[in-house]
């Protein structure tokens, strides 16, 4: 294999029910069939694997004994796809359009200056509403999906550079992925794609949002929005992402804003009746700072990009983080 467009599609599943079956049916219907399909199951307790396996019996199925998390399961699989130039990640609660893989591979061939690629995500049950057009990273440390919730007809975007793809449907140069260290397995889930994108950017790589690469995304196939699980992991991991990756001159410039973000999030979730989970997230983020600073020292030694240029692809609108919290409403 190992051709310039050889690609492995990777799906990490955990209790995704019928979503996984629909996802694999979408993979099976691709106009450009992947060279490999690898499905990793993180110790599901439902029947999602049994229902989905007949859809792609020729896929490689890896059944883990414990739930290792989204980050570790993807890392395991990317390492195994050694015969492919590209790895295409799909969440089990996605359904790609039939030309999705062909479209992102064409974009990769047409844009050799980019090493990873994001998709045009629409809501699973309402394709007229956007789920995201690439991920935004604010200088204070908050990240979100651009255009989330907007009506499709009111948002016409062309393919362009974004800070990060949403890893629910993304294409990565495998060697770039591995050279950057893959997903941080301490994160388990949430913010792992933003953290990886940050390290890829520090290594000199760029991300392209591919407007024609359309994917339906449920968003919460195996977890609930506003759940303790999602709040805890997102608000712990955003601290580690900022600490590990932000270059020195930007780190000190935006550290006060990062403190303000953390204080605001504690107050926000306390007012929403969830003080325990947000305080635990911040406490555990603090307890993990020693390891985060160790990683920072390694990461910062190998920066291959001008911090000022990196700053230009971050969001610096100071009202936007507040709007994000208000849109989430939970």
C-alpha positions as CSV (number, residue, x, y, z in Angstrom):
1,X,0.0,0.0,0.0
2,X,1.8,3.1,1.3
3,X,0.7,5.1,-1.8
4,X,0.4,8.9,-1.7
5,X,-3.4,8.6,-1.1
6,X,-3.5,5.4,0.9
7,X,-5.8,5.8,3.8
8,X,-7.2,4.0,6.8
9,X,-10.6,4.9,8.2
10,X,-10.6,4.6,12.0
11,X,-13.7,4.4,14.2
12,X,-13.5,4.3,18.0
13,X,-16.8,3.1,19.5
14,X,-18.2,3.0,23.1
15,X,-21.9,2.2,23.6
16,X,-23.0,4.0,20.5
17,X,-26.0,1.9,19.8
18,X,-27.4,2.0,16.3
19,X,-25.2,5.0,15.5
20,X,-22.2,2.7,14.8
21,X,-24.2,0.7,12.3
22,X,-25.2,3.8,10.4
23,X,-21.6,5.1,10.4
24,X,-20.2,1.9,9.0
25,X,-22.9,1.8,6.3
26,X,-21.7,5.3,5.4
27,X,-18.1,4.1,5.2
28,X,-19.2,1.1,3.0
29,X,-20.9,3.5,0.6
30,X,-17.9,5.7,-0.1
31,X,-17.1,6.5,-3.7
32,X,-13.4,6.1,-2.8
33,X,-13.2,3.0,-0.6
34,X,-10.6,3.2,2.2
35,X,-7.6,0.9,2.0
36,X,-8.3,-0.2,5.5
37,X,-11.1,0.2,8.0
38,X,-10.3,-0.3,11.7
39,X,-12.9,-0.3,14.4
40,X,-11.9,-0.2,18.0
41,X,-14.4,-0.9,20.7
42,X,-13.8,0.6,24.1
43,X,-15.4,-2.2,26.2
44,X,-19.0,-1.4,25.2
45,X,-21.7,-2.9,27.2
46,X,-24.5,-2.4,24.6
47,X,-25.1,-4.4,21.4
48,X,-23.5,-1.8,19.1
49,X,-20.7,-4.1,17.9
50,X,-22.9,-7.1,17.3
51,X,-25.3,-5.0,15.3
52,X,-22.7,-3.2,13.2
53,X,-20.2,-6.0,12.5
54,X,-22.2,-7.5,9.6
55,X,-22.1,-4.2,7.8
56,X,-18.3,-4.4,7.4
57,X,-17.1,-7.9,8.4
58,X,-13.9,-7.4,6.4
59,X,-12.9,-4.5,8.7
60,X,-10.3,-5.0,11.4
61,X,-12.1,-5.2,14.7
62,X,-10.2,-4.5,17.9
63,X,-12.2,-5.3,21.1
64,X,-10.6,-3.8,24.2
65,X,-11.3,-5.2,27.7
66,X,-11.5,-1.7,29.3
67,X,-12.5,1.7,28.2
68,X,-9.2,3.3,27.4
69,X,-10.8,6.6,26.2
70,X,-11.0,8.2,22.8
71,X,-7.4,9.4,22.8
72,X,-5.7,6.1,23.6
73,X,-7.8,4.0,21.4
74,X,-7.1,6.3,18.4
75,X,-3.4,6.3,19.1
76,X,-3.3,2.5,19.2
77,X,-5.0,2.3,15.9
78,X,-3.0,5.0,14.1
79,X,0.2,3.1,15.0
80,X,-1.2,0.0,13.5
81,X,-2.1,1.7,10.2
82,X,1.6,1.6,9.2
83,X,0.8,0.8,5.6
84,X,-1.2,4.0,5.0
85,X,-0.1,7.6,4.3
86,X,-3.3,9.1,5.8
87,X,-5.6,8.3,8.7
88,X,-9.3,9.4,8.6
89,X,-11.0,9.5,11.9
90,X,-14.7,9.2,12.2
91,X,-16.8,9.2,15.4
92,X,-19.3,6.4,15.6
93,X,-22.1,9.0,15.7
94,X,-21.3,10.3,12.3
95,X,-22.5,9.5,8.8
96,X,-20.3,10.7,6.0
97,X,-21.7,11.7,2.6
98,X,-20.8,9.1,0.0
99,X,-18.0,11.3,-1.5
100,X,-16.6,12.4,1.8
101,X,-13.4,10.4,1.7
102,X,-12.8,11.2,-1.9
103,X,-13.3,14.9,-1.3
104,X,-10.9,15.2,1.7
105,X,-8.2,13.1,-0.2
106,X,-8.6,15.4,-3.2
107,X,-8.2,18.4,-0.9
108,X,-5.0,16.9,0.5
109,X,-3.6,16.3,-2.9
110,X,-4.5,19.8,-4.0
111,X,-3.1,21.5,-0.9
112,X,0.3,19.9,-0.1
113,X,1.0,22.7,2.4
114,X,-1.6,21.4,4.7
115,X,-1.2,18.2,6.8
116,X,-4.6,17.8,8.4
117,X,-8.1,18.5,7.3
118,X,-11.5,19.2,8.9
119,X,-15.0,18.5,7.6
120,X,-18.3,20.3,7.1
121,X,-20.4,19.0,9.9
122,X,-24.2,19.2,10.0
123,X,-26.6,18.0,12.7
124,X,-27.5,14.4,12.4
125,X,-31.2,14.8,12.5
126,X,-31.4,18.3,11.0
127,X,-29.0,18.7,8.1
128,X,-30.2,22.3,7.6
129,X,-28.4,23.2,10.8
130,X,-24.6,23.2,11.2
131,X,-22.7,21.3,13.8
132,X,-19.4,22.9,12.9
133,X,-17.1,24.2,10.2
134,X,-13.7,23.7,11.9
135,X,-12.7,24.4,15.4
136,X,-11.7,27.8,16.9
137,X,-9.1,28.3,19.6
138,X,-9.3,31.5,21.6
139,X,-6.2,33.0,23.1
140,X,-7.7,32.6,26.6
141,X,-7.8,28.8,26.1
142,X,-11.4,28.1,25.2
143,X,-12.2,26.2,22.0
144,X,-15.4,25.6,20.2
145,X,-16.9,24.5,16.8
146,X,-17.2,27.4,14.5
147,X,-20.8,28.1,13.3
148,X,-22.3,25.5,15.6
149,X,-26.1,25.7,15.5
150,X,-26.3,28.2,12.6
151,X,-28.7,27.5,9.7
152,X,-26.8,26.1,6.7
153,X,-28.4,28.5,4.3
154,X,-27.2,31.5,6.2
155,X,-23.6,30.3,6.4
156,X,-21.8,29.9,3.2
157,X,-18.1,29.2,3.8
158,X,-15.4,28.3,1.3
159,X,-12.6,25.9,2.1
160,X,-10.0,27.8,4.2
161,X,-7.5,27.5,7.1
162,X,-8.8,26.8,10.6
163,X,-7.0,26.3,13.8
164,X,-8.1,22.7,14.2
165,X,-10.5,20.1,12.8
166,X,-13.1,18.5,14.9
167,X,-11.8,15.0,15.2
168,X,-15.3,13.6,14.8
169,X,-14.5,13.6,11.1
170,X,-10.9,14.5,10.2
171,X,-8.0,13.5,8.0
172,X,-4.4,13.5,9.3
173,X,-1.1,12.8,7.7
174,X,-0.1,9.8,9.7
175,X,3.6,10.7,10.1
176,X,2.7,14.2,11.2
177,X,0.2,12.8,13.7
178,X,2.8,10.4,15.2
179,X,5.6,13.0,15.2
180,X,3.5,15.3,17.2
181,X,2.9,12.6,19.8
182,X,-0.7,11.7,18.8
183,X,-3.5,12.4,21.2
184,X,-2.6,13.1,24.8
185,X,-3.9,9.9,26.6
186,X,-4.2,11.7,29.9
187,X,-7.1,13.7,28.4
188,X,-9.1,10.5,27.9
189,X,-11.7,12.5,25.9
190,X,-12.6,16.1,25.0
191,X,-10.0,18.8,23.9
192,X,-7.7,16.0,22.7
193,X,-8.1,17.2,19.1
194,X,-7.4,20.8,20.0
195,X,-4.3,19.8,22.0
196,X,-3.0,17.7,19.1
197,X,-3.7,20.5,16.6
198,X,-1.8,22.9,18.8
199,X,1.3,20.6,18.8
200,X,0.9,20.0,15.0
201,X,0.9,23.8,14.5
202,X,3.9,24.2,16.7
203,X,5.6,21.7,14.4
204,X,4.8,23.9,11.4
205,X,1.7,22.1,10.1
206,X,-1.6,23.7,9.1
207,X,-5.2,22.7,9.0
208,X,-7.7,23.1,6.1
209,X,-11.5,23.2,6.5
210,X,-12.9,21.4,3.5
211,X,-16.3,22.9,2.8
212,X,-17.4,20.1,0.4
213,X,-16.6,17.2,2.8
214,X,-20.0,16.8,4.4
215,X,-20.7,14.7,7.4
216,X,-23.8,14.3,9.6
217,X,-22.8,14.4,13.3
218,X,-25.0,13.6,16.3
219,X,-22.5,15.1,18.7
220,X,-23.4,13.0,21.7
221,X,-23.5,9.5,20.5
222,X,-22.2,8.0,23.8
223,X,-22.3,10.9,26.2
224,X,-24.8,13.5,27.2
225,X,-24.4,17.3,26.5
226,X,-23.9,19.1,29.8
227,X,-23.1,15.9,31.6
228,X,-20.7,15.7,34.5
229,X,-18.4,13.6,32.3
230,X,-18.2,16.2,29.5
231,X,-17.9,19.2,31.8
232,X,-15.2,17.6,33.9
233,X,-13.0,16.4,31.0
234,X,-13.4,19.6,28.8
235,X,-12.6,22.0,31.7
236,X,-9.8,20.0,33.1
237,X,-8.2,19.4,29.7
238,X,-8.4,23.0,28.4
239,X,-6.1,24.0,31.3
240,X,-3.5,21.4,30.3
241,X,-3.8,22.4,26.6
242,X,-3.0,26.0,27.3
243,X,-0.2,25.2,29.8
244,X,1.5,22.6,27.6
245,X,1.4,24.4,24.2
246,X,1.1,28.2,24.4
247,X,4.5,29.6,23.3
248,X,6.4,31.6,26.0
249,X,5.7,35.1,24.7
250,X,2.0,34.3,24.2
251,X,1.8,32.3,27.4
252,X,2.6,35.3,29.6
253,X,0.6,37.7,27.5
254,X,-2.6,35.7,27.8
255,X,-2.1,34.0,31.2
256,X,-4.4,36.6,32.9
257,X,-7.1,35.9,30.4
258,X,-6.7,32.1,31.0
259,X,-7.1,32.7,34.7
260,X,-10.2,34.8,34.0
261,X,-11.7,32.0,31.8
262,X,-11.2,29.5,34.6
263,X,-12.8,31.7,37.2
264,X,-15.7,32.5,35.0
265,X,-16.3,28.9,34.2
266,X,-16.4,28.0,37.9
267,X,-18.9,30.7,38.6
268,X,-21.0,29.8,35.5
269,X,-21.4,26.2,36.3
270,X,-21.9,26.9,40.0
271,X,-24.9,29.1,39.0
272,X,-26.1,26.3,36.8
273,X,-26.2,24.0,39.8
274,X,-23.0,22.1,39.0
275,X,-20.4,23.4,41.4
276,X,-19.0,20.0,42.4
277,X,-18.0,18.8,38.9
278,X,-16.4,22.1,37.8
279,X,-14.4,22.5,41.0
280,X,-13.2,18.9,40.7
281,X,-12.2,19.6,37.1
282,X,-10.1,22.6,38.1
283,X,-8.6,20.9,41.2
284,X,-7.5,17.9,39.1
285,X,-6.2,20.3,36.4
286,X,-4.1,21.9,39.2
287,X,-2.9,18.5,40.5
288,X,-1.8,17.6,37.0
289,X,0.1,20.8,36.3
290,X,3.5,19.2,37.2
291,X,3.1,16.7,34.4
292,X,1.8,19.4,32.1
293,X,4.8,21.5,32.7
294,X,7.1,18.6,32.0
295,X,5.5,18.1,28.7
296,X,5.7,21.9,28.1
297,X,9.4,21.8,28.4
298,X,9.7,19.1,25.8
299,X,7.2,20.7,23.4
300,X,8.6,24.2,23.6
301,X,12.1,23.0,22.6
302,X,10.9,22.0,19.2
303,X,8.8,24.9,18.0
304,X,9.1,25.4,14.3
305,X,6.7,28.3,13.8
306,X,6.7,32.1,14.6
307,X,4.5,32.6,17.7
308,X,3.2,35.8,16.2
309,X,2.1,33.9,13.1
310,X,0.4,31.3,15.3
311,X,-1.4,34.1,17.2
312,X,-3.0,35.2,14.0
313,X,-4.9,32.0,13.5
314,X,-6.3,32.2,17.1
315,X,-9.5,34.0,17.9
316,X,-8.9,37.3,19.8
317,X,-12.5,38.6,20.0
318,X,-12.9,39.1,23.7
319,X,-16.7,38.9,23.6
320,X,-16.8,35.5,21.8
321,X,-16.0,33.3,24.8
322,X,-19.1,34.7,26.6
323,X,-21.2,34.1,23.6
324,X,-20.1,30.5,23.5
325,X,-21.1,30.0,27.1
326,X,-24.5,31.6,26.4
327,X,-25.1,29.5,23.3
328,X,-24.4,26.3,25.3
329,X,-26.9,27.3,28.0
330,X,-25.9,24.4,30.2
